[in-house]
Amino acid sequence: MMDPRQMEKMMRQMGIKTKQIESSLVTIETSDGKILIAEPQVTEVDMQGQKTYQIAGSVKFEAGISEDDVKMVMEQANCSREQAMDALKQNKGDIAQAILSLQEQKKS
């Protein structure tokens, strides 16, 4: 196994620079939702002016809630946008469960 200092020296000789970036959360937005990386270890690698980032940490996927889903819940449960969003979040995006939970709230 190579000594980390030797590795860094070799990388510098090849024109590769690295630096650690202090961060508390990394968010990657995708068409399907968000990927959240908590307590990330972020390394910036600069190779001849081309920067790339290496990220390691605890990963959590957060599914996105579509506007169509919110509208459907609002219409079916006759509620506000905020109530529909909260119900969808509490029911992990399950439209039917969100509507049922809102209807149950109105009965009580």
C-alpha positions as CSV (number, residue, x, y, z in Angstrom):
1,M,0.0,0.0,0.0
2,M,1.3,3.4,-0.9
3,D,1.8,6.2,1.6
4,P,-0.8,8.9,1.2
5,R,1.9,11.6,1.0
6,Q,3.6,9.7,-1.8
7,M,0.3,9.3,-3.6
8,E,-0.4,13.0,-3.3
9,K,3.1,13.9,-4.6
10,M,2.7,11.6,-7.6
11,M,-0.7,13.1,-8.4
12,R,0.8,16.6,-8.2
13,Q,3.5,15.6,-10.7
14,M,0.8,14.4,-13.1
15,G,-1.0,17.8,-12.7
16,I,-3.8,16.5,-10.4
17,K,-4.7,18.6,-7.4
18,T,-7.1,17.5,-4.7
19,K,-8.7,19.4,-1.8
20,Q,-11.3,18.6,0.8
21,I,-14.4,20.7,0.8
22,E,-16.2,21.2,4.2
23,S,-19.9,20.5,3.8
24,S,-22.8,19.3,5.9
25,L,-25.2,18.1,3.2
26,V,-25.1,17.4,-0.5
27,T,-28.3,17.5,-2.5
28,I,-28.6,16.0,-6.1
29,E,-31.8,16.8,-7.8
30,T,-33.1,14.3,-10.3
31,S,-36.2,13.9,-12.4
32,D,-37.4,11.3,-9.9
33,G,-36.7,13.2,-6.7
34,K,-33.7,14.2,-4.6
35,I,-30.6,12.3,-3.4
36,L,-29.5,13.6,0.0
37,I,-26.0,12.8,1.2
38,A,-25.6,13.6,4.9
39,E,-22.3,14.1,6.6
40,P,-20.5,14.0,3.2
41,Q,-16.8,13.8,2.6
42,V,-16.4,15.9,-0.5
43,T,-13.1,15.9,-2.5
44,E,-12.5,18.3,-5.4
45,V,-10.2,16.8,-8.0
46,D,-8.6,19.3,-10.4
47,M,-7.0,17.5,-13.4
48,Q,-5.6,20.0,-15.9
49,G,-8.4,22.5,-15.3
50,Q,-11.2,19.9,-15.3
51,K,-12.8,19.7,-11.9
52,T,-14.7,16.7,-10.6
53,Y,-16.1,15.9,-7.2
54,Q,-16.0,12.7,-5.3
55,I,-18.7,12.4,-2.6
56,A,-19.1,9.8,0.1
57,G,-21.6,9.7,3.0
58,S,-25.0,8.5,4.2
59,V,-27.4,8.5,1.3
60,K,-31.1,9.0,1.4
61,F,-33.5,9.1,-1.5
62,E,-36.4,11.5,-1.3
63,A,-39.1,10.9,-3.9
64,G,-40.5,13.9,-5.5
65,I,-44.2,14.8,-5.3
66,S,-45.6,15.8,-8.7
67,E,-47.9,18.7,-9.2
68,D,-50.5,16.4,-10.7
69,D,-50.6,14.3,-7.5
70,V,-51.1,17.4,-5.4
71,K,-53.9,18.7,-7.6
72,M,-55.7,15.3,-7.5
73,V,-55.5,15.1,-3.7
74,M,-56.8,18.7,-3.5
75,E,-59.7,18.0,-5.7
76,Q,-60.7,14.6,-4.2
77,A,-60.3,15.6,-0.6
78,N,-61.5,19.2,-1.1
79,C,-58.5,20.7,0.7
80,S,-55.8,23.3,0.4
81,R,-52.5,22.8,-1.4
82,E,-50.6,22.8,1.9
83,Q,-52.9,20.1,3.4
84,A,-52.5,18.0,0.2
85,M,-48.7,18.3,0.3
86,D,-48.6,17.4,4.0
87,A,-50.8,14.4,3.5
88,L,-48.7,13.2,0.5
89,K,-45.5,13.5,2.5
90,Q,-46.9,11.7,5.5
91,N,-48.1,8.9,3.2
92,K,-44.9,8.7,1.2
93,G,-46.5,9.8,-2.0
94,D,-49.4,7.4,-1.9
95,I,-52.3,9.4,-3.4
96,A,-55.1,7.1,-2.2
97,Q,-53.8,7.0,1.4
98,A,-53.4,10.8,1.4
99,I,-57.0,11.3,0.2
100,L,-58.3,8.8,2.8
101,S,-56.3,10.4,5.6
102,L,-57.6,13.9,4.8
103,Q,-61.2,12.6,4.6
104,E,-60.8,10.9,8.0
105,Q,-59.6,14.2,9.4
106,K,-62.7,16.0,8.2
107,K,-65.0,13.4,9.8
108,S,-63.5,13.9,13.3
